[in-house]
Amino acid sequence: MSSWLFIVSILSGLLSYSAFNVGFALEKKAVKKLKPEEQKRIVSMMKQLLRNKTWLIGFFLTVLSIVLYFVALIWAPLSAIAPLSGFGLVILITYAHIDLQESFNYKEIIGIILVIVGVSISSYFTSLNTEPLTWNDWNILAHSYSGLILILSSIALCIILPFIFFFKLKKHTTYSFAFVAGVAAGIQAIVVKGITIWFSSTESNPAIYVLILYIAGFLLTSLGSTGGLQLAFRKGKVTNVMALYNGFITIIPILFGGLVLFEWQSLSVLNQAILGIAISIALIGIIILSLEHRHQSLDNSR
């Protein structure tokens, strides 16, 4: 794989997560301006939003992010693109500070630094893996028992979490939708990777029905991810929602890429250890940003 193609993928991933996070922030901003009675009626709410320039710009950015995400996964492994979600969260928090007047303090600066350092190091070490997957490789690894177990357990988590939040933490039910959206988006990243490998395959005539199933999976996960976020945004703070979302969209593809697709297998043991530490640093940064905004949200509500 050309280093330039890898750089194009990384840049596309950074732009994708940035556009996605800012796009949903703009949609949240538009929803907040609606009257309470309009927010309660979904049809009425959508009619108002479709005439709202802020919401339409946000929607355009989220659609653009999907296109950029496909480009990102063409020439880069899942475990290289997934940590970039932290960079999108950094862009979101910066935007929220400037436009939404949400607070910004030294703990968040620490979180931002950890995310940037972790993303930078992980991007470098994943670029050392120059062996792209073929369709035969994907067909064997992604559809293996370990791959199915990870996907099915993620789906089970997606189904169970809302019930736990609803019955035990009703006042935080809003954030259960963020969990659902994140899990759906994490699975979607895996599906998108499969689609890009199918199209880039040089092998003769891979089964078309597999592509159809993958596209159906992409549409279903898109519905779960987008719908979950929109429901979470009705009452949840944008940075809280997106922090939870980014946590799942990061960890699920990383686990799938590392454990199922063996994307780190060609790296030395030392490089694997450094890569694991770098990804952990990025995840810690995401957690710090999430917890800090959660505490501030609770303080502001008192």
N, C-alpha and C positions, 0 to 999 in steps of 0.2 A: 504494500500500500504506500502510495506517495505521501511524503510528509506534508506536502501542500494540500492534498485532499483531506488529510486529517485536520489540518489547521482550518480549512473551510468548514468542516463538520463542527469543530469546537466553536468557531465564530457563529455559525448558524444556531448552535445550541444556546449560546449566550444570548443572542438576539431573540430566540424563540421564548425562553423563559422570561426575559425582560418584557417582551411584548405581551406575553400571557398575563403576567402579574399586573402590569400597568393597565392592561385592557380591562381586567376584572375590577380593578380599583375604580376606574372610570364608570363602569357599570354600577358598582356599589354607590358611587356618588350620585348617579342619576336616580337610582331607586330611593335613596334617602330624601330626595326632593319631592317625591310623590306624596300625596295626601294619604293619611292612614287608611281611609276607606278604599282608596285605589290599590294599596298594597295588599289588602285582604282578598281582592278579587283578581285572580290570575289573568283572566281575559282582558279586563279593564286595564290592569297594570301593563300588559304587553302592548296594548294599543297606544298607551301613553309613551312607553319606552321607544316604540318604533318611530315616533315623531320627535324623539329627543336626540339632539346632535351629540351630546356627551356620551350617551349610551351607544349610539351607532358607531362612534369612533372606537369606543371600547370593544364593541363586537368585532369590528374590522381587525383590531389588533389581535384578538384571540384567534380569529380565523387565520391571520397571517402567521401566528405562532405555530399553528398546526403544520402549515406548509414548510416553515423553517425547521420544524422538528423532524419531518421526513428527510429533509436534506441532511440534517445533523447525523441521523442514524445510518445513512448510506455508507459512509466511509469511517465510522468510528464505532467501537463496541459499546454495549449498553452501560458498562461500568465506567466508561469515560464520560458519557453524556449525563447520566443520572445526577452526579454531584453538582452539576451546573445549576440545578434548581436553587441551590443556596445563593448563587449570584442573582437569580431572579428575585429572591426574597430581599436581598440587599437593595436592589433597585426599587422594589415596592416600598420598603421602609423609608428610603430617601424621598421617594415621591410623596408618601403619606405625610412626612414631616413638612415638606414644602407646600403641598396643595391642600391636604386634608387637616393640617394643623395638629397632627398626632405627635406625641412627645418623642424626644430623641436624646439619649443620655450616654454616659461613658460605658455602661454595660453593653449597650447595643453596639458601640464602637468596637468593643472587644469581640463581640459576636461576629461583626462584619469582617474584622481582621482575620479571625479564625476561618471563616467561610472562604475568603479570598485566598488565604495561604493554602488551605486544604484543597480547593479547586485547582489552583495553579500546580501544586505538586502532583496531584492525582492525574491531571491532564498530561503532564510530562511523562509520567511512568506508564500510563495506558498507551501513549503513543509509541512505546517501545514494542508493543505487540503488533507486528506487521503482517499477521496471517489472518486475512478476512475469511469469514465462514462461507462455505458453499451451501447450496440448498440441501445436498445430501447430509452435510454436517448438521445443519439446522434440523433437518427432519429426524435425525437420530437423537440428537441431544435435547432439543426443545420438547420433543414428544415422548421423552423418556419418563420413567416412573417418578424420578426426582422432580422433573419439570411439571408434571401433572399434579404432584403433591403440593408443590409451592403455589401453583395457580388455584387449585381447589381450596387450599387452606386460606388463601387471600380472599376468595369469594365467600367462604364461611365467615371469616372475620368481618367482611363487609355486611353480611346479613345479621350477625349476632350483635355487633356494636350498637346499632340504633336501639335495639331492645333493652340493652343494659343501661344506656343513657336515659331512655324513656322511663323505665320503671324505678331506677335508683337515683338518677340525677336529672329530674325533669327540667330544672331551671337551666341546665346545660345541654338540653336536647338539640339546640341549634348547632352545637359543635359536633354532634354525632353525624350530621350531614357532611361536615368537613372531612371527617374520617372516611365516610363512604366515598366521597368524591376523590380523596387521595388514593384509596385502595383501587378504585376504578381506573384512575389515571395511571397508577403503577402498572396495572395489568395492560392498559392500553399501550404503554411504552414497549412492552414485550410484543404485543400484536403488531405494532408499527414496524419493529425490527424485523419480524417475520415477513411482512409485506415487502419491505425494501430488499431483503435477500431474495425473495421470489422474483422480483422484477430485475435484479442485477445478476441473476443466475445465468451462467453460460451453458448450463446443461440443457438437453433437448426436452422440450415439452413437459415441464413440471405440471402436475395435475391442476387443472383450472378450478375444480371444485374446492380445493384447499384454499386458493386465493379468495373465492367467494365466501367461505367460512371465516377467513381472516377479516375480510371487509365487514362482514356482519358483526364480528366481534369488536371491530373498531367503532362501528356505529353504536353498538350497545354500551360500550365503555364510555364513549363520548357523551351519550345521554346520561349515564350515571354520574359522570364527573361534572358535566355542566349543570345538570339539574340539582345535584347535591350542593354545589357552590352557590347557586342562585337561592336555594332555600336557606342555606347558612347565612347568606348576606342580608337576609331580611331583618335579622336582629343582631347578628354577630359582628364584632369589630373586624374590619377587613384584614388587619395584620395578624390577628389571632387565627382567623379562618385559614388564611394563606400559609401561615406557619405550620399548622397541623397538616394541611394539604401537601406542602412541600416535603414534610418529613416522610410521608408514605410514598410519594412519587419518587423519592430518592432511594429509600431503602429496598423497596421491592425489586426494581430493575437491577440494583447492585447485587442483591442476593441471587437473582436469576442468572445474571451475567457471570458472576464469580463461581457459584456452586453448580449451576446446571450447564452453562455453555463453556466452562473452563477457560474464560478469557484471560486469566492470569497464568495459565499453565506454562506458557513459553518464557515467562519471566524467571529470573533467578530468585532463590529463596529470599535474599536480602531485598531485592526490588519488590517482591510480593509483600514483605513486611512493611517496607516504607509506604507502599501504595495503600495498604490497609490502614496504617496510621494516618495518612493524609485524608482518606475518606472519613475516618473517625473524627478527625479535627473539623472537617466541614460539617458533619452531623452535629457535633457538639456546638458549633457556631449557630446552627439552625435552632437547636434546643434552647440555647441562651436567648436568642432573639424571641423565640416563642414564649418562654416563661416570663421574660421581662415585660413583654407587651400584655401578657395575661395579668400580671400583678398590677400594672398601671391601669388596665381596664377595670379591675376590681376596685382600686382606689378611687377612680373617677366616678364609679357608680354609687359610692357611699354618700 
